[in-house]
Amino acid sequence: MTILEQMGQKAKEASRALAVAGAKKDAALMKMADAIEAHEAEILAANEKDLCTARESGMRESLLDRLALSSARITGMAQGVRGVAAQEDPVGQVVNGFVRPNGLQIQRVRVPSG
């Protein structure tokens, strides 16, 4: 099995768990945001190493700027994760549907990808 096939299999397995996770997803996202903020120093230190390696390899300044993290960017990342947690969970929502003449109900329902 190739790496891509393994990744696809893992995504499929994760989608099944996400389909029934409900409020656990929001709690996990909030913990992720808290962890991002709590580990800011380590993240910045690791990012500095990445920047040094990128500079040594001749990466363009415009790309270095995209790679560079700051306290403000880390705060923004955590806020973004919290923003996702605050959104309504689309999994299980009926997008549209109709009833066939024989009484069969057809519905398009949102599911996790994978």
C-alpha positions as CSV (number, residue, x, y, z in Angstrom):
1,M,0.0,0.0,0.0
2,T,1.4,3.4,-1.0
3,I,1.7,6.3,1.4
4,L,-1.2,8.1,-0.4
5,E,-3.3,5.0,0.0
6,Q,-2.5,4.8,3.7
7,M,-3.4,8.5,4.1
8,G,-6.7,7.9,2.3
9,Q,-7.5,4.9,4.5
10,K,-6.7,7.0,7.6
11,A,-8.9,9.8,6.3
12,K,-11.7,7.4,5.7
13,E,-11.4,6.0,9.3
14,A,-11.3,9.5,10.7
15,S,-14.4,10.5,8.8
16,R,-16.4,7.7,10.5
17,A,-15.3,8.9,13.9
18,L,-16.0,12.6,13.0
19,A,-19.5,11.7,11.8
20,V,-20.5,10.7,15.4
21,A,-18.2,13.0,17.4
22,G,-20.6,15.8,17.9
23,A,-19.6,18.2,20.7
24,K,-16.3,16.4,21.2
25,K,-15.0,18.0,18.0
26,D,-15.6,21.5,19.5
27,A,-13.9,20.5,22.8
28,A,-10.9,19.1,20.8
29,L,-10.6,22.3,18.8
30,M,-10.7,24.4,21.9
31,K,-7.9,22.2,23.4
32,M,-5.9,22.7,20.3
33,A,-6.2,26.4,20.5
34,D,-5.2,26.4,24.1
35,A,-2.2,24.2,23.3
36,I,-1.1,26.5,20.5
37,E,-1.0,29.4,22.9
38,A,0.5,27.4,25.8
39,H,3.4,26.2,23.5
40,E,4.1,29.5,21.8
41,A,7.7,29.6,22.9
42,E,8.4,26.2,21.5
43,I,6.6,26.9,18.3
44,L,8.6,30.1,17.8
45,A,11.9,28.4,18.5
46,A,11.1,25.6,16.0
47,N,10.0,28.2,13.5
48,E,13.3,30.1,13.9
49,K,15.1,26.8,13.0
50,D,12.9,26.4,10.0
51,L,13.6,30.0,8.9
52,C,17.4,29.5,9.3
53,T,17.3,26.4,7.2
54,A,15.1,28.1,4.6
55,R,17.5,31.1,4.4
56,E,20.5,28.8,4.0
57,S,18.8,27.0,1.1
58,G,18.2,30.4,-0.6
59,M,14.4,30.8,-0.1
60,R,13.0,34.1,-1.4
61,E,12.2,36.8,1.1
62,S,8.5,36.7,0.1
63,L,8.3,33.0,1.0
64,L,10.3,33.6,4.2
65,D,7.8,36.1,5.3
66,R,5.0,33.6,4.8
67,L,7.0,31.0,6.8
68,A,7.8,33.4,9.7
69,L,5.7,33.2,12.8
70,S,5.3,35.9,15.5
71,S,3.3,36.2,18.7
72,A,0.5,37.9,16.8
73,R,0.4,35.2,14.1
74,I,0.2,32.5,16.7
75,T,-2.6,34.3,18.5
76,G,-4.4,34.5,15.2
77,M,-3.9,30.8,14.6
78,A,-5.5,30.0,18.0
79,Q,-8.3,32.5,17.3
80,G,-8.9,30.9,14.0
81,V,-9.2,27.4,15.6
82,R,-11.6,28.8,18.1
83,G,-13.6,30.4,15.3
84,V,-14.0,27.0,13.6
85,A,-15.2,25.5,16.9
86,A,-17.8,28.2,17.3
87,Q,-19.3,27.5,13.9
88,E,-22.3,25.2,13.6
89,D,-21.4,21.6,12.8
90,P,-22.4,20.9,9.2
91,V,-22.2,17.1,9.6
92,G,-25.6,15.5,9.3
93,Q,-27.3,18.6,7.9
94,V,-29.8,17.9,5.1
95,V,-28.8,20.1,2.2
96,N,-31.8,19.2,0.0
97,G,-34.1,16.4,-0.7
98,F,-37.3,15.2,-2.4
99,V,-39.8,12.3,-2.4
100,R,-40.1,10.1,-5.4
101,P,-43.5,9.2,-6.8
102,N,-43.2,5.7,-5.1
103,G,-42.7,7.4,-1.7
104,L,-38.9,6.9,-1.6
105,Q,-37.2,9.8,0.2
106,I,-34.0,11.1,-1.4
107,Q,-31.8,13.4,0.7
108,R,-28.4,15.0,0.3
109,V,-26.8,15.0,3.7
110,R,-23.4,16.6,4.7
111,V,-20.8,14.1,5.8
112,P,-17.1,14.4,6.7
113,S,-14.8,14.0,3.8
114,G,-12.7,10.8,3.5
